[in-house]
Amino acid sequence: MRKPANTERFSVVGERGSLTSDGVSLSYTLRGSDPVVVDFSPVHEFEAEIAHFADSIRLGTRPIHNHEDGIDVLGIILAAYESARTRSVACVLTAGKLRSGAHLATQC
C-alpha cells in the first residue's frame, strides 16, 4: 500500500522567532534561543476528526471546529485561488460576512 503524501508541512517566521512542522514534529526557535523540537505520535487525522465529531454529537458538546470555522477556511482557500488566478489581492468571504448579507461580488 502506498503511503499518503504528507500535507502537514508549514513554516512561519515572525518578529520573535520561527515555527516549522513536518507533520510529525513541531520545531520552534525564539530569537536568540536554541531550537526546541516536539515530536508527536502518528495520528490518522481523518479518523480522529470523525471520532471527535461523533463524540461531540453523543455527548452534546461543541466540536473543536464548527460550521463557521469551515466557512472561514473555505473562504481563505477560495480567495487564494482567486488571487492566484487574477494575480491580485482577493477578498476573503467569511461566515460573518455571509450572515450580514454579503455575497461574492461585494467589495472587501
DSSP file (Angstrom, degrees, kcal/mol; ACC not computed):
  #  RESIDUE AA STRUCTURE BP1 BP2  ACC     N-H-->O    O-->H-N    N-H-->O    O-->H-N    TCO  KAPPA ALPHA  PHI   PSI    X-CA   Y-CA   Z-CA
    1    1 A M              0   0    0      0, 0.0     2,-0.3     0, 0.0     0, 0.0   0.000 360.0 360.0 360.0 136.2    0.0    0.0    0.0
    2    2 A R        -     0   0    0      1,-0.1     0, 0.0     0, 0.0     0, 0.0  -0.553 360.0-119.0 -77.4 135.5    1.3    3.4   -0.9
    3    3 A K        -     0   0    0     -2,-0.3     3,-0.1     1,-0.1    -1,-0.1  -0.556  34.6-111.5 -72.9 133.9    1.9    5.8    2.0
    4    4 A P        -     0   0    0      0, 0.0    -1,-0.1     0, 0.0     2,-0.1  -0.289  37.3 -96.3 -66.0 152.4   -0.2    9.0    1.7
    5    5 A A        -     0   0    0      1,-0.1     2,-0.8     2,-0.0     0, 0.0  -0.377  35.0-118.1 -66.1 144.6    1.5   12.3    0.9
    6    6 A N        +     0   0    0      1,-0.1     3,-0.3    -3,-0.1    -1,-0.1  -0.777  38.6 168.4 -87.6 112.9    2.3   14.5    3.9
    7    7 A T        +     0   0    0     -2,-0.8    -1,-0.1     1,-0.2    16,-0.1   0.255  55.0  89.5-106.6  10.9    0.4   17.7    3.5
    8    8 A E        +     0   0    0     14,-0.2    15,-0.5     2,-0.0     2,-0.3   0.226  55.2 123.6 -95.1  14.8    1.0   19.0    7.0
    9    9 A R        +     0   0    0     -3,-0.3     2,-0.3    13,-0.3    13,-0.2  -0.566  29.8 144.8 -78.9 136.4    4.3   20.9    6.3
   10   10 A F  E     -A   21   0A   0     11,-1.8    11,-2.4    -2,-0.3     2,-0.3  -0.982  27.8-161.2-159.2 162.7    4.4   24.5    7.2
   11   11 A S  E     -A   20   0A   0     -2,-0.3     2,-0.4     9,-0.2     9,-0.2  -0.983   4.8-169.8-148.0 145.5    6.7   27.2    8.4
   12   12 A V  E     -A   19   0A   0      7,-3.0     7,-2.6    -2,-0.3     2,-0.4  -0.998   2.9-165.4-135.1 135.2    6.0   30.6    9.9
   13   13 A V  E     +A   18   0A   0     -2,-0.4     5,-0.2     5,-0.2     2,-0.2  -0.988  18.2 162.0-124.1 131.4    8.6   33.4   10.6
   14   14 A G  E >   -A   17   0A   0      3,-3.2     3,-0.7    -2,-0.4    -2,-0.0  -0.721  53.9 -81.9-135.0-174.8    7.8   36.3   12.9
   15   15 A E  T 3  S+     0   0    0      1,-0.2     3,-0.1    -2,-0.2    16,-0.0   0.825 125.7  40.1 -61.2 -34.1    9.5   39.1   14.8
   16   16 A R  T 3  S-     0   0    0      1,-0.2    15,-3.0    14,-0.1     2,-0.3   0.483 125.8 -63.1 -99.9  -3.4   10.2   36.9   17.8
   17   17 A G  E <   -AB  14  30A   0     -3,-0.7    -3,-3.2    13,-0.3     2,-0.3  -0.998  55.7 -72.8 157.4-158.2   11.2   33.6   16.1
   18   18 A S  E     -AB  13  29A   0     11,-2.2    11,-2.3    -2,-0.3     2,-0.4  -0.937  20.7-159.2-140.5 160.6   10.1   30.8   13.8
   19   19 A L  E     +AB  12  28A   0     -7,-2.6    -7,-3.0    -2,-0.3     2,-0.3  -0.995  15.8 173.2-141.8 129.6    7.9   27.8   13.8
   20   20 A T  E     -AB  11  27A   0      7,-2.9     7,-3.1    -2,-0.4     2,-0.3  -0.964   7.2-172.9-137.3 155.9    8.0   24.8   11.4
   21   21 A S  E     -AB  10  26A   0    -11,-2.4   -11,-1.8    -2,-0.3     5,-0.2  -0.995  21.3-167.7-147.7 144.1    6.4   21.4   11.2
   22   22 A D        -     0   0    0      3,-1.4   -13,-0.3    -2,-0.3   -14,-0.2   0.214  64.7 -95.8-109.4  11.2    6.8   18.3    9.0
   23   23 A G  S    S+     0   0    0      2,-0.6     3,-0.1   -15,-0.5   -14,-0.1   0.108 120.7  51.1  97.2 -21.3    3.5   16.8   10.2
   24   24 A V  S    S+     0   0    0      1,-0.3    16,-3.0    18,-0.1     2,-0.3   0.492 113.8  31.7-122.5 -11.8    5.1   14.6   12.9
   25   25 A S  E     - C   0  39A   0     14,-0.2    -3,-1.4     2,-0.0    -2,-0.6  -0.981  62.8-146.5-143.5 157.7    7.2   17.1   14.8
   26   26 A L  E     -BC  21  38A   0     12,-2.8    12,-3.2    -2,-0.3     2,-0.4  -0.990  14.9-169.7-124.7 129.7    7.0   20.8   15.6
   27   27 A S  E     +BC  20  37A   0     -7,-3.1    -7,-2.9    -2,-0.4     2,-0.4  -0.978   6.2 178.1-123.5 130.0   10.1   22.9   15.9
   28   28 A Y  E     -BC  19  36A   0      8,-2.5     8,-2.7    -2,-0.4     2,-0.4  -0.986   9.6-169.0-132.7 147.1   10.2   26.5   17.2
   29   29 A T  E     -B   18   0A   0    -11,-2.3   -11,-2.2    -2,-0.4     2,-0.3  -0.972  10.5-152.6-134.4 117.0   13.1   28.9   17.7
   30   30 A L  E >   -B   17   0A   0     -2,-0.4     3,-2.7     4,-0.4   -13,-0.3  -0.696  46.3 -85.4 -83.8 142.6   12.7   32.1   19.7
   31   31 A R  T 3  S+     0   0    0    -15,-3.0    -1,-0.1    -2,-0.3     3,-0.1  -0.212 117.0  12.6 -51.0 127.4   15.2   34.8   18.6
   32   32 A G  T 3  S+     0   0    0      1,-0.3    -1,-0.3    -3,-0.1     2,-0.3   0.486 112.1  99.3  83.8   3.8   18.5   34.2   20.4
   33   33 A S  S <  S-     0   0    0     -3,-2.7    -1,-0.3     1,-0.0     3,-0.1  -0.777  78.0-100.0-119.2 163.8   17.5   30.8   21.7
   34   34 A D        -     0   0    0     -2,-0.3    -4,-0.4     1,-0.1    -6,-0.1  -0.489  50.8 -92.5 -76.0 152.0   18.2   27.2   20.6
   35   35 A P        -     0   0    0      0, 0.0     2,-0.4     0, 0.0    -6,-0.2  -0.324  34.3-149.5 -64.2 147.6   15.6   25.4   18.6
   36   36 A V  E     -C   28   0A   0     -8,-2.7    -8,-2.5    -3,-0.1     2,-0.5  -0.985   9.2-161.2-118.5 129.9   13.0   23.3   20.5
   37   37 A V  E     -C   27   0A   0     -2,-0.4     2,-0.5   -10,-0.2   -10,-0.2  -0.951   4.8-168.6-116.1 129.2   11.6   20.2   18.8
   38   38 A V  E     -C   26   0A   0    -12,-3.2   -12,-2.8    -2,-0.5     2,-0.3  -0.975  11.3-153.2-116.1 121.0    8.4   18.5   20.0
   39   39 A D  E     -C   25   0A   0     -2,-0.5     2,-0.3   -14,-0.2   -14,-0.2  -0.735   7.9-155.1 -95.1 143.1    7.6   15.1   18.5
   40   40 A F        -     0   0    0    -16,-3.0     3,-0.1    -2,-0.3    -2,-0.0  -0.872  21.3-109.8-116.0 148.8    4.1   13.8   18.1
   41   41 A S        -     0   0    0     -2,-0.3     2,-0.0     1,-0.1   -16,-0.0  -0.489  50.0 -92.4 -69.3 145.1    2.7   10.3   17.9
   42   42 A P        -     0   0    0      0, 0.0     2,-0.4     0, 0.0    -1,-0.1  -0.338  48.9-173.3 -60.8 139.5    1.3    9.4   14.5
   43   43 A V        -     0   0    0     -3,-0.1     2,-1.1    -2,-0.0     3,-0.1  -0.998  31.2-129.5-136.1 137.5   -2.4   10.0   14.1
   44   44 A H     >  -     0   0    0     -2,-0.4     4,-2.5     1,-0.2     5,-0.2  -0.780  29.8-159.6 -83.3 101.8   -4.8    9.2   11.3
   45   45 A E  H  > S+     0   0    0     -2,-1.1     4,-2.6     1,-0.2    -1,-0.2   0.869  82.9  47.4 -57.3 -46.3   -6.2   12.7   11.1
   46   46 A F  H  > S+     0   0    0      1,-0.2     4,-2.5     2,-0.2    -1,-0.2   0.925 113.2  49.0 -64.8 -43.3   -9.5   12.0    9.3
   47   47 A E  H  > S+     0   0    0      1,-0.2     4,-2.4     2,-0.2    -1,-0.2   0.914 113.3  47.1 -60.6 -43.3  -10.3    9.1   11.7
   48   48 A A  H  X S+     0   0    0     -4,-2.5     4,-2.4     2,-0.2    -2,-0.2   0.884 111.9  50.9 -66.4 -38.7   -9.5   11.3   14.7
   49   49 A E  H  X S+     0   0    0     -4,-2.6     4,-2.3    -5,-0.2    -2,-0.2   0.927 112.5  45.2 -65.3 -45.1  -11.6   14.1   13.3
   50   50 A I  H  X S+     0   0    0     -4,-2.5     4,-2.7     2,-0.2    -2,-0.2   0.902 112.8  51.5 -65.6 -41.4  -14.6   11.9   12.7
   51   51 A A  H  X S+     0   0    0     -4,-2.4     4,-2.5    -5,-0.2    -2,-0.2   0.912 110.9  48.3 -61.9 -42.7  -14.3   10.3   16.1
   52   52 A H  H  X S+     0   0    0     -4,-2.4     4,-2.3     2,-0.2    -2,-0.2   0.920 111.9  49.0 -63.5 -43.3  -14.2   13.7   17.8
   53   53 A F  H  X S+     0   0    0     -4,-2.3     4,-2.0     2,-0.2    -2,-0.2   0.920 111.4  49.3 -63.1 -43.7  -17.3   14.8   15.8
   54   54 A A  H  X S+     0   0    0     -4,-2.7     4,-2.7     1,-0.2    -1,-0.2   0.911 110.9  50.4 -61.8 -42.5  -19.2   11.6   16.8
   55   55 A D  H  X S+     0   0    0     -4,-2.5     4,-2.9     1,-0.2     6,-0.3   0.892 107.8  54.0 -61.1 -39.6  -18.2   12.1   20.4
   56   56 A S  H  X>S+     0   0    0     -4,-2.3     5,-1.6     2,-0.2     4,-1.1   0.900 111.6  44.5 -62.1 -41.3  -19.5   15.7   20.3
   57   57 A I  H  <5S+     0   0    0     -4,-2.0     3,-0.3     3,-0.2    -2,-0.2   0.941 115.9  46.9 -66.6 -47.0  -22.8   14.6   19.0
   58   58 A R  H  <5S+     0   0    0     -4,-2.7    -2,-0.2     1,-0.2    -1,-0.2   0.882 121.2  36.5 -63.1 -40.1  -23.1   11.8   21.5
   59   59 A L  H  <5S-     0   0    0     -4,-2.9    -1,-0.2    -5,-0.2    -2,-0.2   0.525 105.7-122.1 -93.7  -6.7  -22.1   14.0   24.5
   60   60 A G  T  <5 +     0   0    0     -4,-1.1     2,-0.2    -3,-0.3    -3,-0.2   0.823  65.2 137.6  70.4  30.8  -23.8   17.1   23.3
   61   61 A T      < -     0   0    0     -5,-1.6    -1,-0.2    -6,-0.3    -2,-0.1  -0.703  61.1 -98.0-107.7 161.6  -20.6   19.2   23.3
   62   62 A R        -     0   0    0     -2,-0.2     4,-0.1    -3,-0.1    -5,-0.0  -0.605  39.9-121.6 -77.3 131.2  -19.3   21.7   20.8
   63   63 A P        -     0   0    0      0, 0.0    -1,-0.1     0, 0.0   -10,-0.1  -0.288  24.4-110.9 -64.9 158.4  -16.8   20.3   18.3
   64   64 A I  S    S+     0   0    0      1,-0.2     2,-0.4     2,-0.0    -2,-0.0   0.921 109.4  34.6 -55.3 -43.9  -13.4   21.9   18.2
   65   65 A H  S    S-     0   0    0      4,-0.0     2,-0.2     3,-0.0    -1,-0.2  -0.943  78.4-168.9-115.6 133.9  -14.3   23.3   14.7
   66   66 A N     >  -     0   0    0     -2,-0.4     4,-1.9    -4,-0.1     3,-0.2  -0.465  43.1 -85.0-110.7-174.2  -17.9   24.3   13.8
   67   67 A H  H  > S+     0   0    0      1,-0.2     4,-2.2     2,-0.2     5,-0.2   0.846 126.2  54.9 -62.2 -34.9  -19.6   25.2   10.6
   68   68 A E  H  > S+     0   0    0      2,-0.2     4,-2.5     1,-0.2    27,-0.4   0.892 105.9  52.0 -67.9 -37.9  -18.5   28.9   10.8
   69   69 A D  H  > S+     0   0    0      2,-0.2     4,-2.5     1,-0.2    -2,-0.2   0.922 110.2  49.8 -60.3 -43.4  -14.8   27.7   11.0
   70   70 A G  H  X S+     0   0    0     -4,-1.9     4,-2.5     1,-0.2    -2,-0.2   0.897 110.5  48.9 -62.2 -42.1  -15.3   25.6    7.9
   71   71 A I  H  X S+     0   0    0     -4,-2.2     4,-2.4     2,-0.2    -1,-0.2   0.910 111.4  50.2 -63.8 -42.4  -16.9   28.5    6.0
   72   72 A D  H  X S+     0   0    0     -4,-2.5     4,-1.9     2,-0.2    -2,-0.2   0.913 111.6  47.2 -63.9 -43.0  -14.0   30.8    7.0
   73   73 A V  H  X S+     0   0    0     -4,-2.5     4,-2.5     2,-0.2    -2,-0.2   0.927 112.1  50.1 -64.0 -44.6  -11.3   28.2    5.9
   74   74 A L  H  X S+     0   0    0     -4,-2.5     4,-2.9     1,-0.2     5,-0.2   0.897 108.1  54.2 -60.7 -39.5  -13.2   27.7    2.6
   75   75 A G  H  X S+     0   0    0     -4,-2.4     4,-2.1     1,-0.2    18,-0.4   0.890 109.0  48.0 -60.8 -40.1  -13.3   31.5    2.1
   76   76 A I  H  X S+     0   0    0     -4,-1.9     4,-2.2     2,-0.2    -2,-0.2   0.923 112.9  48.0 -66.1 -44.5   -9.5   31.7    2.6
   77   77 A I  H  X S+     0   0    0     -4,-2.5     4,-2.2     1,-0.2    -2,-0.2   0.931 113.2  47.2 -62.5 -46.3   -8.9   28.8    0.2
   78   78 A L  H  X S+     0   0    0     -4,-2.9     4,-2.5     1,-0.2    -1,-0.2   0.881 111.6  51.0 -64.7 -37.4  -11.2   30.3   -2.5
   79   79 A A  H  X S+     0   0    0     -4,-2.1     4,-2.8    -5,-0.2    -1,-0.2   0.883 108.2  52.8 -66.7 -37.5   -9.6   33.8   -2.1
   80   80 A A  H  X S+     0   0    0     -4,-2.2     4,-2.3     2,-0.2    -2,-0.2   0.927 111.3  46.2 -62.9 -44.3   -6.1   32.2   -2.5
   81   81 A Y  H  X S+     0   0    0     -4,-2.2     4,-2.5     2,-0.2    -2,-0.2   0.924 114.1  48.3 -62.7 -43.9   -7.3   30.6   -5.8
   82   82 A E  H  X S+     0   0    0     -4,-2.5     4,-2.7     1,-0.2     5,-0.3   0.906 111.1  50.4 -63.6 -42.0   -8.8   33.8   -6.9
   83   83 A S  H  X>S+     0   0    0     -4,-2.8     4,-1.8     1,-0.2     5,-0.9   0.901 112.0  47.2 -63.2 -41.6   -5.7   35.8   -6.1
   84   84 A A  H  <5S+     0   0    0     -4,-2.3    -2,-0.2     2,-0.2    -1,-0.2   0.894 113.7  48.8 -66.2 -39.2   -3.5   33.3   -8.0
   85   85 A R  H  <5S+     0   0    0     -4,-2.5    -2,-0.2     1,-0.2    -1,-0.2   0.917 123.9  29.3 -66.3 -44.1   -5.9   33.4  -11.0
   86   86 A T  H  <5S-     0   0    0     -4,-2.7    -1,-0.2     2,-0.2    -2,-0.2   0.558  97.6-131.5 -95.5  -9.6   -6.1   37.2  -11.1
   87   87 A R  T  <5S+     0   0    0     -4,-1.8     2,-0.3    -5,-0.3    -3,-0.2   0.890  74.9  96.2  55.7  42.1   -2.6   38.0   -9.7
   88   88 A S  S   <S-     0   0    0     -5,-0.9     2,-0.3    -6,-0.2    -1,-0.2  -0.922  88.0 -73.8-147.5 171.7   -4.2   40.5   -7.3
   89   89 A V        -     0   0    0     -2,-0.3     2,-0.3    -3,-0.1    -9,-0.1  -0.538  50.1-156.0 -71.3 133.3   -5.5   40.7   -3.8
   90   90 A A        -     0   0    0     -2,-0.3     2,-0.1   -11,-0.1   -11,-0.1  -0.855  17.3-110.4-113.5 148.2   -8.8   38.9   -3.4
   91   91 A C        -     0   0    0     -2,-0.3     2,-0.6    13,-0.1    -9,-0.1  -0.467  26.5-133.5 -71.5 144.6  -11.5   39.4   -0.8
   92   92 A V        -     0   0    0     -2,-0.1     2,-0.5    16,-0.1   -16,-0.1  -0.911  14.0-146.6-102.8 118.3  -11.9   36.7    1.8
   93   93 A L        -     0   0    0     -2,-0.6     2,-0.2   -18,-0.4   -18,-0.2  -0.734  23.5-175.4 -83.9 126.2  -15.6   35.7    2.3
   94   94 A T     >  -     0   0    0     -2,-0.5     4,-2.2   -19,-0.1     5,-0.2  -0.724  41.1-106.4-118.2 168.1  -16.2   34.7    6.0
   95   95 A A  H  > S+     0   0    0    -27,-0.4     4,-2.5    -2,-0.2     5,-0.2   0.888 121.0  55.2 -59.6 -39.5  -19.2   33.4    7.9
   96   96 A G  H  > S+     0   0    0      1,-0.2     4,-1.5     2,-0.2    -1,-0.2   0.902 107.5  48.3 -61.6 -41.6  -19.7   36.8    9.5
   97   97 A K  H  4>S+     0   0    0      2,-0.2     5,-2.6     1,-0.2    -1,-0.2   0.885 110.9  51.4 -66.3 -38.2  -19.9   38.5    6.1
   98   98 A L  H ><5S+     0   0    0     -4,-2.2     3,-1.5     1,-0.2    -2,-0.2   0.908 107.6  52.5 -64.0 -41.6  -22.4   35.9    4.9
   99   99 A R  H 3<5S+     0   0    0     -4,-2.5    -1,-0.2     1,-0.3    -2,-0.2   0.852 106.2  54.2 -61.4 -33.9  -24.5   36.5    8.0
  100  100 A S  T 3<5S-     0   0    0     -4,-1.5    -1,-0.3    -5,-0.2    -2,-0.2   0.455 125.3-102.4 -83.1   1.9  -24.5   40.2    7.2
  101  101 A G  T < 5 +     0   0    0     -3,-1.5    -3,-0.2     1,-0.2    -2,-0.1   0.548  69.6 150.2  94.2   8.4  -25.8   39.5    3.7
  102  102 A A      < -     0   0    0     -5,-2.6     2,-0.3    -6,-0.2    -1,-0.2  -0.330  23.5-168.1 -68.8 156.0  -22.5   39.9    1.8
  103  103 A H    >   -     0   0    0     -2,-0.0     3,-2.2   -10,-0.0    -1,-0.0  -0.871  39.6 -86.1-138.5 176.0  -22.0   38.0   -1.4
  104  104 A L  T 3  S+     0   0    0      1,-0.3   -13,-0.1    -2,-0.3    -2,-0.0   0.719 120.7  57.4 -58.6 -24.9  -19.1   37.2   -3.7
  105  105 A A  T 3  S+     0   0    0      2,-0.0    -1,-0.3     0, 0.0     2,-0.1   0.494  85.3 104.8 -86.7  -1.9  -19.5   40.3   -5.8
  106  106 A T  S <  S-     0   0    0     -3,-2.2   -15,-0.1     1,-0.1     2,-0.1  -0.346  76.9-103.2 -78.3 159.8  -19.1   42.7   -2.8
  107  107 A Q              0   0    0      1,-0.1    -1,-0.1    -2,-0.1    -2,-0.0  -0.382 360.0 360.0 -74.3 158.7  -16.1   44.8   -2.1
  108  108 A C              0   0    0     -2,-0.1    -1,-0.1   -15,-0.0   -16,-0.1   0.499 360.0 360.0 -63.8 360.0  -13.7   43.7    0.7
